[in-house]
Amino acid sequence: MTKKLFAVMLLSLTISACEPAGTENNSNANSNARPAASTPAPATPEPSPSVKPQLKTGDKVKVTINGAATDATVVSVDEKSGKVTVKVEGQKEEKTVAIADVIKN
């Protein structure tokens, strides 16, 4: 009787070892199948110079200030920092704004 019980236990262990793993173990198997994180992320393309507005001193532009477009004249352009200094019509002071906030007329 002990031999039969031992044989049945051995047979059940062998069968359970051959069966595919349940869903709990599959989630671990899928996480190991992911590609390595060492793959570099795609670089953000730098906008080409032809796409940037070509601003020069003295150009008439519209500048977005406080959400409203205002007429202005370009005083200077600093492309390295991405800033433009403009003289807004009707004001005495010059303002420095981002190039993205300037629309060429």
C-alpha positions as CSV (number, residue, x, y, z in Angstrom):
1,M,0.0,0.0,0.0
2,T,2.8,2.4,0.8
3,K,4.4,1.7,-2.6
4,K,1.2,2.5,-4.4
5,L,0.8,5.8,-2.4
6,F,4.4,6.8,-3.1
7,A,3.9,5.9,-6.9
8,V,0.8,8.1,-7.1
9,M,2.5,11.0,-5.4
10,L,5.5,10.8,-7.7
11,L,3.2,10.5,-10.7
12,S,1.2,13.6,-9.6
13,L,4.3,15.6,-9.0
14,T,5.7,14.7,-12.4
15,I,2.4,15.6,-14.2
16,S,2.1,18.9,-12.3
17,A,5.7,19.8,-13.3
18,C,4.9,19.2,-17.0
19,E,1.8,21.4,-17.0
20,P,2.1,25.0,-18.1
21,A,2.4,27.6,-15.4
22,G,-0.7,29.5,-14.2
23,T,-1.4,33.2,-15.0
24,E,0.5,34.3,-11.9
25,N,3.8,32.9,-13.2
26,N,3.1,34.1,-16.8
27,S,3.2,37.8,-15.6
28,N,6.7,37.2,-14.3
29,A,7.7,35.5,-17.6
30,N,6.4,38.5,-19.6
31,S,8.2,41.0,-17.5
32,N,11.5,39.2,-18.1
33,A,10.8,39.3,-21.9
34,R,10.8,43.1,-22.0
35,P,13.7,44.7,-23.9
36,A,16.5,46.1,-21.8
37,A,16.0,49.7,-20.6
38,S,19.5,50.6,-22.0
39,T,17.9,51.4,-25.4
40,P,18.3,55.1,-25.8
41,A,15.2,57.2,-26.2
42,P,14.8,58.8,-29.6
43,A,16.3,62.3,-29.6
44,T,14.0,65.3,-30.1
45,P,14.7,66.6,-33.6
46,E,16.1,70.1,-33.6
47,P,14.0,72.4,-35.8
48,S,15.8,73.3,-39.0
49,P,17.0,76.9,-39.4
50,S,14.7,77.4,-42.4
51,V,11.7,76.8,-40.1
52,K,12.7,79.5,-37.6
53,P,11.4,82.9,-38.4
54,Q,14.3,85.0,-39.7
55,L,14.1,88.1,-37.4
56,K,16.3,91.1,-37.9
57,T,16.7,94.4,-36.1
58,G,14.0,96.8,-37.3
59,D,11.4,94.1,-38.4
60,K,7.8,94.9,-37.6
61,V,6.3,92.0,-35.6
62,K,3.4,91.1,-33.4
63,V,4.3,90.0,-29.9
64,T,2.1,88.0,-27.6
65,I,2.0,89.7,-24.2
66,N,-0.5,88.7,-21.6
67,G,-2.3,86.6,-24.2
68,A,-2.9,89.5,-26.6
69,A,-1.0,90.2,-29.9
70,T,0.6,93.7,-29.8
71,D,2.5,95.5,-32.6
72,A,6.2,95.9,-31.9
73,T,9.6,96.5,-33.6
74,V,12.6,94.1,-33.1
75,V,15.5,95.8,-31.3
76,S,17.8,92.7,-31.0
77,V,17.7,88.9,-31.5
78,D,19.6,86.4,-29.3
79,E,19.1,83.0,-31.1
80,K,21.3,81.1,-28.6
81,S,19.0,81.9,-25.7
82,G,15.9,82.0,-27.9
83,K,15.0,85.6,-26.9
84,V,14.0,88.7,-28.8
85,T,14.1,92.2,-27.4
86,V,11.3,94.3,-28.9
87,K,10.0,97.9,-28.5
88,V,6.2,97.7,-28.1
89,E,4.4,100.6,-29.8
90,G,3.0,103.1,-27.3
91,Q,5.5,102.1,-24.6
92,K,8.8,103.6,-23.6
93,E,10.5,100.4,-22.3
94,E,11.8,97.5,-24.3
95,K,10.7,94.0,-23.5
96,T,12.5,90.7,-23.9
97,V,10.3,87.8,-25.0
98,A,10.7,84.3,-26.3
99,I,11.1,83.8,-30.1
100,A,8.0,81.6,-30.0
101,D,6.0,84.6,-28.8
102,V,7.0,86.7,-31.9
103,I,5.1,86.6,-35.2
104,K,6.7,88.3,-38.2
105,N,4.3,90.6,-40.1
